[in-house]
Amino acid sequence: MERKAEPDFKKFIIFWLSQSVSQLGSEMTSFALTIWAYQQTNSAMAVSLITFCSYFPYILISIFAGSFIDKNSKKKIMLIADLFAAVCSVFILILFSTGSLHIYHIYIVNTITGFMDAFQAPAEAVAIGMMVPSDKYAKASGYSSFSENLLTVVAPMLAATFISFVGLGGIIFFDLLTFIFAFVVLLFFIKLSENTSSQEKGVLDGCKEGFGFLKKNRGILYIILSMALLNFFSRLTYENILSPMLLARTNNNNEILGLVSSILGIGGIIGGLLVAGKKNGYKDNLKLIYFLAAFSFLFGDLLMGLSQNVYLWSIAALAASIPIPFVIAGQKTIMYNTVPQNLQGRVFAVRNAIQFCTIPIGILLGGFLADYVFEPFMLGSKSILAVFLRRLVGTGSGSGMAVMFLCTGILGSTSSILLYNNRNVKLLRDINHKNKQLIQ
């Protein structure tokens, strides 16, 4: 009889390193394709649609993916999803090499990878829960946040450098090499204690069970809804209109934009390292989520909107980004400790669908509000409100987007505090406190 693999943090480190290498190749390819797409179309909307094509199938399919994940090997799901991504990269490489690549090909490929990510992401989340001892969940989340933010800083720089020497084709080839490395490591060196469900259930049954668990555990549901709301606010501004706002307020100074963007990534790296350095997790993960989210919005978004020079923008970037790994770690720890492992695929898949469904809405709405509401208002209105806001954020192009940062700063921080005091979240807080007292 085959012995089950026990949780082992060293095994997670191997998995994390190999996946980080593969993600570096993927991020470089994504950045290079974005540059190529903009050069071909000179359209910001065309570039936005690349992201939309990834998110839409991911959100749509995530609702129904849970039962499939719980019934099948998480390792096989990850391997197959990676294989599909590699095939898509080969497809793009062939089209580019023959001069046949068009923007709609990227839309198609991103739709396919978004579909596969709907299965891979929750499968990977469950697999990490199998590999990591329960007292190391926050630490593992810190490692993931560290690598994700490091890639945010490093991947664009490497892609911009590589594209000058080896072109788009060379970057995609490098992406394929990193895929092979991660694929081999996962296939031969990562053993999971698979806990698959033997019951035959349809996709709707798995979806119902995922929603059913959240309905019974309202505290978990409200945490997910909280993250969905905060994702919406962040996509309205920070991860959407920050670049055009900085360019507008600095007369298209790419150096300032690059510096502030890099500091955002560096802040995430610092936060990830701090979380990873915590040996035994945190006593109150709910405070970690809501109080630090409030801090990020209050001192990140507000200061970003009020500032008019690179020094204050840089401080705002750090204030916004350092707390994020703590927020993510708090949510992951609560999810792993609360959701039974045999239900995690279903619950995590539903979580992804709910939590990320607000992202494409925020992206599209943020651009619309900036172009057609806030910028025209700040540039043309003579109302008392407009005069008052100009005293706060300054005048000229970009001032309307700066006001949007003030709005998300106030709304995001206020929402975080109010949600922390929600009765369902309070109930979850009381249950966790009682459980800790029983353990002691």
C-alpha positions in Angstrom: 0.0 0.0 0.0 1.4 3.4 -1.0 2.2 5.7 1.9 0.5 9.0 1.9 2.7 12.1 1.6 2.7 14.1 4.8 2.7 17.9 4.8 6.3 19.1 4.2 7.2 22.8 3.9 10.4 21.9 2.1 8.3 20.3 -0.6 6.3 23.5 -0.9 9.5 25.5 -1.3 10.5 23.2 -4.3 7.1 23.6 -5.8 7.0 27.4 -5.2 10.5 27.9 -6.8 9.7 25.9 -9.9 6.3 27.6 -10.4 7.9 31.0 -9.8 10.4 30.3 -12.6 7.6 29.3 -14.9 5.6 32.4 -13.9 8.6 34.6 -14.8 8.5 33.2 -18.4 4.7 33.7 -18.6 4.8 37.3 -17.2 7.6 38.2 -19.7 5.6 36.8 -22.6 2.4 38.6 -21.4 4.3 41.9 -21.1 6.0 41.4 -24.5 2.6 40.6 -26.2 1.1 43.7 -24.6 3.9 45.8 -26.2 3.4 44.1 -29.5 -0.4 44.5 -29.4 -0.2 48.3 -28.7 2.4 48.8 -31.4 0.1 47.0 -33.9 -3.1 48.8 -32.9 -2.1 51.9 -31.0 -5.3 51.3 -29.0 -5.5 51.1 -25.2 -8.9 49.4 -25.5 -7.3 46.6 -27.6 -4.8 46.0 -24.8 -7.5 46.1 -22.1 -9.4 43.4 -24.0 -6.4 41.1 -23.7 -6.8 41.2 -19.9 -10.6 41.0 -20.2 -10.3 37.8 -22.3 -8.3 36.2 -19.5 -10.6 37.2 -16.7 -14.1 36.6 -18.2 -13.7 32.8 -18.9 -11.9 32.4 -15.6 -14.8 33.9 -13.6 -17.4 32.1 -15.7 -15.9 28.6 -15.4 -14.8 28.9 -11.8 -18.3 28.5 -10.6 -18.6 25.0 -12.1 -15.0 23.8 -11.7 -15.0 22.9 -8.0 -16.6 19.4 -8.2 -14.2 18.4 -11.0 -11.3 19.5 -8.9 -12.4 17.6 -5.8 -13.1 14.4 -7.8 -9.8 14.4 -9.6 -6.0 14.6 -9.0 -4.9 18.1 -8.3 -1.5 17.3 -9.7 -2.9 16.0 -13.0 -5.1 19.1 -13.3 -2.1 21.4 -12.8 -0.1 19.4 -15.3 -2.8 19.4 -18.0 -3.4 23.1 -17.5 0.3 23.9 -17.8 0.4 21.7 -20.9 -2.4 23.7 -22.5 -0.7 27.0 -21.7 2.5 25.6 -23.4 0.6 24.6 -26.5 -0.9 28.1 -26.7 2.6 29.6 -26.5 3.8 27.3 -29.2 0.8 28.4 -31.3 1.7 32.1 -30.8 5.4 31.4 -31.6 4.6 29.7 -34.9 2.2 32.5 -36.0 4.7 35.2 -35.0 7.6 33.4 -36.8 5.6 33.1 -40.0 4.3 36.7 -39.8 0.7 35.5 -39.4 0.1 36.7 -35.8 -2.9 39.1 -35.4 -4.4 40.6 -32.3 -7.4 38.3 -32.3 -5.1 35.3 -32.0 -4.0 36.7 -28.6 -7.6 37.1 -27.6 -8.3 33.5 -28.4 -5.2 32.2 -26.6 -6.0 34.3 -23.5 -9.6 33.0 -23.5 -8.2 29.4 -23.5 -5.7 30.1 -20.8 -8.3 31.9 -18.7 -10.5 28.8 -19.1 -7.7 26.5 -17.9 -6.7 28.8 -15.1 -10.2 28.4 -13.7 -9.2 24.8 -13.0 -5.5 25.3 -12.2 -5.8 28.1 -9.6 -8.1 26.3 -7.1 -6.3 23.0 -7.8 -3.0 24.7 -6.9 -4.6 26.3 -3.8 -5.8 22.9 -2.6 -2.4 21.3 -3.4 -0.6 23.9 -1.3 -2.9 23.2 1.6 -1.8 19.5 1.3 1.9 20.4 1.2 2.0 23.0 3.9 1.6 22.2 7.7 -1.3 24.1 9.2 1.0 26.4 11.3 2.8 27.5 8.1 -0.2 28.7 6.0 0.6 32.4 6.5 4.3 31.8 5.9 3.5 30.0 2.6 1.3 32.9 1.5 4.1 35.3 2.3 6.4 33.4 0.0 3.8 33.5 -2.8 3.3 37.2 -2.3 7.0 37.8 -2.4 7.5 36.0 -5.7 4.4 37.6 -7.3 5.5 41.1 -6.5 9.1 40.3 -7.4 7.9 39.2 -10.8 5.9 42.5 -11.1 9.1 44.4 -10.8 11.5 42.0 -12.7 9.4 40.6 -15.5 8.7 43.9 -17.4 12.4 44.9 -17.1 13.7 41.6 -18.4 11.1 41.5 -21.1 12.0 45.0 -22.2 15.6 44.1 -22.3 15.2 40.7 -24.0 12.9 42.0 -26.7 15.6 44.3 -27.9 18.0 41.4 -28.4 16.0 38.3 -29.1 12.6 39.7 -30.0 9.1 38.4 -29.1 10.0 35.0 -30.5 13.0 34.6 -28.2 10.9 35.6 -25.1 8.2 33.0 -26.0 11.0 30.4 -26.4 12.4 31.3 -23.0 8.8 30.9 -21.6 8.7 27.4 -23.0 12.0 26.5 -21.3 10.7 27.7 -18.0 7.5 25.7 -18.5 9.5 22.5 -19.1 11.5 23.0 -15.9 8.3 23.5 -13.8 6.5 20.7 -15.5 9.3 18.2 -14.8 9.6 19.3 -11.2 5.8 18.9 -10.6 5.7 15.6 -12.5 8.6 13.8 -10.9 9.5 15.6 -7.6 6.1 16.7 -6.1 4.1 14.0 -4.4 0.7 14.9 -3.0 -1.6 13.1 -0.6 -4.6 13.3 -2.9 -7.9 13.3 -1.2 -10.3 12.9 -4.2 -14.1 12.4 -3.9 -15.4 9.1 -5.3 -19.0 10.3 -5.5 -20.3 10.9 -9.0 -21.7 14.4 -9.1 -22.4 16.9 -11.9 -20.9 20.3 -12.2 -24.1 22.0 -10.8 -24.0 19.7 -7.8 -20.4 20.8 -7.0 -21.4 24.4 -7.5 -24.4 24.0 -5.1 -22.2 22.3 -2.5 -19.6 25.2 -2.7 -22.3 27.8 -2.3 -24.0 25.6 0.3 -20.9 25.6 2.5 -20.6 29.4 2.2 -24.3 29.8 3.0 -23.8 27.8 6.2 -20.5 29.6 7.0 -21.6 33.2 6.6 -18.4 34.6 8.1 -16.3 33.0 5.3 -18.8 34.2 2.7 -18.6 37.8 4.0 -14.8 37.7 3.9 -15.0 36.7 0.2 -17.6 39.4 -0.5 -15.4 41.9 1.3 -12.4 40.9 -0.9 -14.7 41.3 -4.0 -15.6 44.8 -3.0 -12.0 45.8 -2.3 -10.9 44.3 -5.6 -13.5 46.5 -7.3 -12.2 49.6 -5.6 -8.5 48.7 -6.4 -9.3 48.1 -10.1 -11.1 51.4 -10.4 -7.9 53.2 -9.7 -4.6 51.6 -8.6 -4.5 48.8 -11.1 -6.3 50.7 -13.9 -5.8 54.4 -14.1 -2.6 54.9 -12.1 -0.4 54.9 -15.2 -2.5 57.4 -17.2 -2.8 59.6 -14.1 0.9 59.8 -13.5 1.6 60.3 -17.2 -1.0 63.1 -17.4 0.4 64.9 -14.3 4.1 64.6 -15.3 3.8 65.5 -19.0 4.3 61.9 -20.1 7.4 61.3 -17.9 8.0 57.5 -18.4 10.8 57.6 -15.8 8.5 58.7 -13.0 5.9 56.2 -14.0 8.5 53.4 -14.1 9.8 54.4 -10.7 6.4 54.5 -8.9 5.4 51.2 -10.6 8.6 49.6 -9.4 8.1 50.9 -5.9 4.6 49.3 -5.9 6.2 46.0 -6.6 9.0 46.6 -4.0 6.3 47.3 -1.4 4.7 44.0 -2.2 8.1 42.3 -1.9 8.7 43.9 1.5 5.2 42.8 2.7 5.7 39.3 1.4 9.1 39.0 3.2 7.6 40.2 6.5 4.7 37.7 6.2 7.1 34.9 5.3 9.4 35.7 8.2 6.6 35.2 10.7 7.2 31.7 12.1 3.8 30.8 13.6 1.3 32.9 11.8 -0.8 35.7 13.3 -3.2 35.6 16.3 -6.1 37.6 14.7 -6.3 37.0 10.9 -9.5 39.0 10.7 -7.8 42.2 12.0 -5.0 41.4 9.6 -7.4 41.5 6.7 -9.7 44.4 7.5 -7.4 46.8 9.4 -4.5 46.6 6.9 -6.9 46.8 4.0 -8.2 50.0 5.5 -4.6 51.3 6.0 -3.8 50.5 2.4 -6.8 52.5 1.1 -6.5 55.3 3.5 -2.8 56.1 3.2 -2.2 54.6 -0.2 -5.1 55.9 -2.3 -5.7 59.1 -0.5 -2.0 60.1 -0.5 -1.7 59.1 -4.2 -4.6 61.4 -5.1 -3.4 64.3 -3.0 0.2 64.1 -4.0 1.8 66.1 -6.9 5.4 65.0 -6.8 7.3 61.7 -7.2 8.4 61.6 -3.5 4.9 61.5 -2.1 3.7 59.2 -4.9 6.5 56.8 -3.9 5.4 56.9 -0.2 1.8 56.3 -1.3 2.9 53.3 -3.4 4.6 51.8 -0.4 1.6 52.5 1.9 -0.7 50.9 -0.6 1.3 47.8 -1.4 3.1 46.6 1.8 -0.2 45.7 3.6 -1.6 43.6 0.7 0.4 40.3 1.4 -0.8 40.5 5.0 -4.4 40.7 3.7 -4.0 37.8 1.4 -2.3 35.7 4.0 -5.1 36.4 6.5 -7.7 35.2 4.1 -5.8 32.1 3.0 -5.2 31.0 6.6 -8.8 31.4 7.5 -9.9 29.5 4.4 -7.5 26.6 4.9 -8.4 26.3 8.6 -12.1 26.4 8.1 -12.9 24.6 4.8 -12.5 20.8 5.0 -9.9 19.5 2.5 -12.4 17.3 0.6 -14.5 20.4 -0.1 -11.7 22.9 -0.8 -11.8 22.5 -4.6 -15.5 23.4 -4.7 -15.3 26.2 -2.2 -12.2 27.7 -3.6 -13.6 27.6 -7.1 -16.8 29.4 -6.0 -14.6 31.8 -4.0 -12.6 32.7 -7.1 -15.8 33.3 -9.1 -17.2 35.7 -6.5 -14.0 37.4 -5.4 -12.7 38.2 -8.9 -16.0 38.9 -10.7 -15.7 42.6 -9.8 -12.3 43.0 -11.4 -13.4 43.3 -15.1 -16.3 45.5 -14.0 -13.8 47.8 -12.1 -11.4 47.9 -15.0 -14.1 49.0 -17.6 -15.9 51.3 -15.2 -12.7 53.0 -14.0 -11.7 53.9 -17.6 -15.2 55.2 -18.3 -15.5 57.3 -15.2 -12.0 58.8 -15.8 -12.6 59.8 -19.4 -16.3 60.8 -19.3 -17.0 61.9 -15.8 -14.2 63.0 -13.5 -11.7 64.5 -16.0 -14.3 66.6 -17.8 -15.8 67.7 -14.4 -12.4 68.8 -13.0 -11.3 70.5 -16.2 -14.6 72.3 -17.0 -16.8 72.7 -14.0 -16.9 76.0 -12.0 -19.0 74.6 -9.1 -18.0 75.1 -5.5 -17.2 71.3 -5.3 -14.9 71.5 -8.3 -13.1 74.6 -6.9 -12.6 72.8 -3.5 -11.3 69.6 -5.1 -8.8 71.6 -7.2 -7.4 73.0 -4.0 -6.9 69.5 -2.8 -5.4 67.7 -5.8 -4.4 70.6 -8.1 -5.5 71.4 -11.6 -4.9 70.3 -15.2 -5.0 67.0 -16.9 -5.0 64.0 -14.5 -6.8 65.9 -11.7 -10.0 64.1 -12.3 -8.3 60.7 -11.9 -6.6 62.1 -8.7 -10.1 62.7 -7.3 -11.0 59.1 -8.2 -8.2 58.0 -5.9 -9.6 60.2 -3.1 -13.0 58.4 -3.6 -11.5 54.9 -3.5 -9.4 55.9 -0.5 -12.4 57.0 1.5 -14.8 54.2 0.2 -12.2 51.4 0.6 -11.1 52.3 4.1 -14.6 53.0 5.4 -15.9 49.7 3.8 -13.1 47.7 5.4 -13.9 49.0 8.9 -17.7 48.5 8.5 -17.2 45.0 7.1 -15.0 44.1 10.1 -17.9 44.9 12.3 -20.4 42.9 10.3 -22.3 40.5 12.6 -21.3 37.4 10.5 -17.6 38.4 10.6 -18.0 39.0 14.4 -19.5 35.5 14.8 -16.5 34.0 12.9 -14.2 36.0 15.1 -15.8 34.7 18.3 -15.7 31.1 17.0 -12.0 31.3 16.2 -11.3 32.8 19.6 -13.2 30.0 21.4 -11.3 27.4 19.3 -8.0 28.9 20.3 -9.0 28.8 24.0 -9.9 25.1 23.7 -6.5 24.4 22.1 -4.7 26.2 24.9 
